[in-house]
Amino acid sequence: MTERSEPWYSAPDAPLQVSLVKVPRPVMGLLMAGDLPGAVAESGLPLAEYAASEMMRGTWRRRYHQIADDPTSADWVTRTVLSGDVPIGAAGFHGPPDERGMVEVGYGVDPAHRRRGYAKAILAAMIRQAEAEPSVTVVRATISPDNEASLATVAAFGFVHVGEQWDDEDGLELIYELPLA
């Protein structure tokens, strides 16, 4: 990987530091089954109830099967997010960069840790990760039009509204992109 110059956008202050920790595929299998104790035992990771919640099970299921179909996606998809040793959410890209160098972010903050600035810290970490990969030229976020918190988060980083799409699972989504230098 080559170093990139400073980003052209102005990242908001993100005083919180987070770590994006890879979740091995067997642990994803345990989480998609709702087996939090088994996932913790298998991985040694501190995981909260949120990781095995009904909402997250679908994410783990998609990524578990995605990695089976495309092992190269394992380095890109959902990770657990830690603040120190405290699990505060999950984040990852939907997969490796596409033919135009675009990666789409997905992240969620455990409800017990929301409204503290973690979404901005997670997005900042994901943008840094994307910038470190020379093949990535664009970071995309798709957001429900009524998700004011996520809309404000991407706006703070200078993401630009470029369109909309229909997602069979989530309904109408607004598409935002951030070109990288």
C-alpha positions in Angstrom: 0.0 0.0 0.0 1.2 3.5 -0.8 0.8 6.6 1.3 -1.7 9.1 0.2 -1.5 12.8 0.7 -3.7 14.6 3.2 -7.4 14.2 2.3 -9.1 17.1 0.5 -12.1 17.0 2.8 -12.2 18.4 6.3 -12.8 15.6 8.7 -14.8 16.6 11.8 -13.2 16.4 15.2 -13.5 12.8 16.4 -11.9 12.8 19.8 -13.0 9.2 20.4 -10.7 6.5 19.2 -12.0 3.2 17.9 -10.5 0.0 16.6 -12.1 -2.0 13.8 -11.3 -5.6 14.6 -11.8 -8.4 12.1 -14.3 -11.1 13.0 -13.3 -14.5 11.8 -15.9 -16.3 9.6 -16.5 -19.1 12.1 -17.4 -16.4 14.7 -19.7 -14.8 12.2 -21.5 -18.1 12.0 -21.9 -18.2 15.8 -23.2 -14.6 15.8 -25.7 -15.2 13.0 -27.0 -18.1 15.1 -27.3 -15.7 18.1 -24.7 -17.6 20.1 -22.9 -14.8 21.9 -21.1 -16.9 24.5 -19.8 -19.2 21.8 -18.6 -16.3 19.7 -16.8 -14.8 22.7 -15.2 -18.1 23.5 -14.2 -18.8 19.9 -12.8 -15.4 19.2 -11.6 -14.1 22.5 -13.1 -10.7 21.5 -15.2 -8.7 23.9 -18.6 -8.7 22.3 -21.8 -7.1 23.5 -25.4 -8.4 23.2 -25.7 -6.0 20.2 -23.4 -8.2 18.2 -25.8 -11.1 18.5 -29.0 -9.0 18.2 -31.7 -9.8 15.7 -30.7 -6.8 13.7 -27.0 -7.8 13.5 -27.8 -11.5 12.7 -28.8 -10.6 9.2 -25.6 -8.7 8.6 -23.5 -11.6 9.9 -25.4 -14.0 7.7 -24.9 -12.0 4.6 -21.1 -11.5 5.3 -20.7 -15.2 6.3 -22.0 -16.3 2.9 -20.3 -13.5 1.0 -16.9 -14.7 2.3 -17.7 -18.3 1.3 -18.5 -17.1 -2.2 -15.6 -14.6 -2.4 -12.8 -15.2 0.2 -11.1 -11.9 -0.9 -14.0 -10.0 0.7 -13.0 -11.2 4.2 -10.5 -8.3 4.5 -13.3 -5.7 3.8 -16.5 -6.8 5.5 -18.0 -6.3 8.9 -15.8 -6.0 12.0 -16.6 -5.4 15.6 -15.8 -1.9 16.8 -14.1 -1.4 20.1 -13.4 1.7 22.1 -10.5 0.5 24.3 -11.8 -2.9 25.3 -15.5 -1.9 25.2 -17.5 -3.2 22.2 -19.6 -0.3 20.9 -20.8 -1.4 17.5 -20.0 -3.0 14.1 -18.6 -1.6 10.9 -17.2 -2.6 7.5 -17.4 -2.2 3.8 -20.0 -4.1 1.8 -17.1 -5.7 -0.1 -13.8 -5.0 -1.9 -13.6 -2.0 -4.2 -15.7 -2.3 -7.4 -14.4 -1.6 -10.9 -14.5 2.2 -10.3 -12.7 1.9 -7.0 -15.9 2.5 -4.9 -16.4 0.9 -1.5 -19.6 1.2 0.5 -19.6 1.7 4.2 -21.9 0.1 6.7 -21.8 0.8 10.4 -23.9 0.7 13.5 -23.5 1.8 17.0 -24.9 -0.2 19.9 -27.9 1.6 21.3 -26.2 1.7 24.7 -23.4 3.9 23.2 -25.3 6.2 20.8 -25.2 10.0 20.9 -21.6 10.1 22.1 -19.8 10.7 18.9 -19.0 7.1 18.1 -20.5 7.1 14.6 -18.2 9.9 13.6 -15.2 8.1 15.1 -16.2 4.9 13.2 -16.7 6.7 9.9 -13.3 8.5 10.3 -11.6 5.1 10.9 -13.3 3.6 7.9 -12.3 6.6 5.6 -8.7 6.2 6.9 -8.8 2.5 6.0 -10.1 3.3 2.5 -7.5 6.0 2.0 -4.8 3.5 2.8 -5.8 1.3 -0.1 -4.6 2.7 -3.4 -7.4 1.0 -5.4 -10.1 2.9 -3.5 -11.2 6.2 -5.1 -14.7 6.7 -3.7 -16.4 5.9 -0.4 -20.2 5.5 -0.6 -22.8 5.6 2.1 -26.5 4.8 1.5 -28.9 6.1 4.1 -32.7 6.1 4.8 -34.1 9.6 4.2 -35.4 9.6 7.7 -32.2 8.7 9.5 -31.2 12.2 10.5 -28.3 11.1 12.7 -26.6 9.3 9.8 -27.3 12.0 7.3 -25.7 14.5 9.7 -22.7 12.2 10.2 -21.9 11.9 6.5 -22.5 15.6 5.9 -19.9 16.4 8.5 -17.3 14.6 6.3 -18.3 16.3 3.1 -20.1 13.4 1.5 -22.1 14.5 -1.5 -25.7 13.4 -2.4 -25.5 11.7 -5.8 -28.8 9.8 -6.1 -31.1 7.4 -4.6 -31.9 3.7 -4.8 -34.5 1.1 -3.6 -33.2 -1.6 -1.3 -35.6 -4.6 -0.9 -34.7 -4.9 2.7 -34.3 -1.2 3.8 -36.6 0.6 1.3 -35.6 4.0 -0.2 -32.0 5.0 0.4 -30.2 8.2 -0.4 -26.7 7.7 -2.0 -23.8 9.8 -0.8 -20.3 9.6 -2.0 -16.9 11.0 -0.9 -14.2 11.1 -3.6 -10.7 10.4 -2.2 -7.6 12.2 -3.4 
